[in-house]
Amino acid sequence: MSGSGKLLAWIAPHGNEFVAAIVGAAAVRARPPATQRCSTRPKAREWVEQEAAGVDLPVEWVDQAPRR
């Protein structure tokens, strides 16, 4: 997974919540993802989209955290 012009994002269930995570595609091996706990999957997705809009980068949704 390479490409510096996008964010990789995924959502994982965590008990009764969901953890949204994002990381720059070029930084997968360099840093841990930013995360946010949310009460629902749609709210988790909304958080990712707001963060991506804040840095003006497209999101590539992946099923799970990329290997570091």
Phi and psi restraints in degrees (value plus and minus 20) as a CYANA .aco file:
   2 SER   PHI    -151.6  -111.6
   2 SER   PSI     148.2   188.2
   3 GLY   PHI     107.0   147.0
   3 GLY   PSI      96.1   136.1
   4 SER   PHI    -104.8   -64.8
   4 SER   PSI     -30.8     9.2
   5 GLY   PHI    -116.7   -76.7
   5 GLY   PSI       6.9    46.9
   6 LYS   PHI    -172.2  -132.2
   6 LYS   PSI     144.7   184.7
   7 LEU   PHI    -129.2   -89.2
   7 LEU   PSI     121.9   161.9
   8 LEU   PHI    -117.5   -77.5
   8 LEU   PSI     116.3   156.3
   9 ALA   PHI    -157.9  -117.9
   9 ALA   PSI     128.7   168.7
  10 TRP   PHI    -172.6  -132.6
  10 TRP   PSI     140.6   180.6
  11 ILE   PHI    -148.7  -108.7
  11 ILE   PSI     109.8   149.8
  12 ALA   PHI    -143.7  -103.7
  12 ALA   PSI     116.7   156.7
  13 PRO   PHI     -86.2   -46.2
  13 PRO   PSI     124.6   164.6
  14 HIS   PHI    -165.2  -125.2
  14 HIS   PSI      72.5   112.5
  15 GLY   PHI      43.3    83.3
  15 GLY   PSI    -146.1  -106.1
  16 ASN   PHI    -110.6   -70.6
  16 ASN   PSI     -13.0    27.0
  17 GLU   PHI    -141.0  -101.0
  17 GLU   PSI    -197.9  -157.9
  18 PHE   PHI    -151.0  -111.0
  18 PHE   PSI     120.8   160.8
  19 VAL   PHI    -128.3   -88.3
  19 VAL   PSI      97.4   137.4
  20 ALA   PHI    -111.1   -71.1
  20 ALA   PSI     121.1   161.1
  21 ALA   PHI    -158.7  -118.7
  21 ALA   PSI     122.3   162.3
  22 ILE   PHI    -160.7  -120.7
  22 ILE   PSI     127.3   167.3
  23 VAL   PHI    -172.9  -132.9
  23 VAL   PSI     126.5   166.5
  24 GLY   PHI     -83.4   -43.4
  24 GLY   PSI     115.3   155.3
  25 ALA   PHI     -76.2   -36.2
  25 ALA   PSI     -54.7   -14.7
  26 ALA   PHI     -98.6   -58.6
  26 ALA   PSI     -32.5     7.5
  27 ALA   PHI    -128.7   -88.7
  27 ALA   PSI      -9.7    30.3
  28 VAL   PHI     -72.3   -32.3
  28 VAL   PSI     -63.5   -23.5
  29 ARG   PHI    -108.2   -68.2
  29 ARG   PSI     -32.3     7.7
  30 ALA   PHI    -114.7   -74.7
  30 ALA   PSI     -44.1    -4.1
  31 ARG   PHI    -172.6  -132.6
  31 ARG   PSI     134.8   174.8
  32 PRO   PHI     -92.6   -52.6
  32 PRO   PSI     138.8   178.8
  33 PRO   PHI     -93.6   -53.6
  33 PRO   PSI     137.5   177.5
  34 ALA   PHI     -98.2   -58.2
  34 ALA   PSI     119.2   159.2
  35 THR   PHI    -152.1  -112.1
  35 THR   PSI     138.4   178.4
  36 GLN   PHI    -169.9  -129.9
  36 GLN   PSI     109.0   149.0
  37 ARG   PHI    -103.1   -63.1
  37 ARG   PSI     116.7   156.7
  38 CYS   PHI    -155.4  -115.4
  38 CYS   PSI     134.5   174.5
  39 SER   PHI     -97.5   -57.5
  39 SER   PSI     -44.5    -4.5
  40 THR   PHI    -157.3  -117.3
  40 THR   PSI     139.7   179.7
  41 ARG   PHI     -82.5   -42.5
  41 ARG   PSI     -63.7   -23.7
  42 PRO   PHI     -80.2   -40.2
  42 PRO   PSI     -57.1   -17.1
  43 LYS   PHI     -88.2   -48.2
  43 LYS   PSI     -55.2   -15.2
  44 ALA   PHI     -84.5   -44.5
  44 ALA   PSI     -64.4   -24.4
  45 ARG   PHI     -83.2   -43.2
  45 ARG   PSI     -60.8   -20.8
  46 GLU   PHI     -81.0   -41.0
  46 GLU   PSI     -62.3   -22.3
  47 TRP   PHI     -80.0   -40.0
  47 TRP   PSI     -65.6   -25.6
  48 VAL   PHI     -79.8   -39.8
  48 VAL   PSI     -67.1   -27.1
  49 GLU   PHI     -83.7   -43.7
  49 GLU   PSI     -56.8   -16.8
  50 GLN   PHI     -86.7   -46.7
  50 GLN   PSI     -62.5   -22.5
  51 GLU   PHI     -84.3   -44.3
  51 GLU   PSI     -61.8   -21.8
  52 ALA   PHI     -84.4   -44.4
  52 ALA   PSI     -60.2   -20.2
  53 ALA   PHI     -84.5   -44.5
  53 ALA   PSI     -54.1   -14.1
  54 GLY   PHI     -84.8   -44.8
  54 GLY   PSI     -47.6    -7.6
  55 VAL   PHI    -130.7   -90.7
  55 VAL   PSI     -13.9    26.1
  56 ASP   PHI      35.0    75.0
  56 ASP   PSI      29.4    69.4
  57 LEU   PHI    -147.1  -107.1
  57 LEU   PSI     125.4   165.4
  58 PRO   PHI     -93.9   -53.9
  58 PRO   PSI     138.4   178.4
  59 VAL   PHI    -129.7   -89.7
  59 VAL   PSI     113.8   153.8
  60 GLU   PHI    -128.9   -88.9
  60 GLU   PSI      96.4   136.4
  61 TRP   PHI    -102.3   -62.3
  61 TRP   PSI     111.5   151.5
  62 VAL   PHI    -142.4  -102.4
  62 VAL   PSI     139.5   179.5
  63 ASP   PHI     -93.3   -53.3
  63 ASP   PSI     -48.0    -8.0
  64 GLN   PHI    -173.8  -133.8
  64 GLN   PSI     151.9   191.9
  65 ALA   PHI     -80.6   -40.6
  65 ALA   PSI     113.4   153.4
  66 PRO   PHI     -85.6   -45.6
  66 PRO   PSI     131.7   171.7
  67 ARG   PHI     -88.6   -48.6
  67 ARG   PSI     117.9   157.9
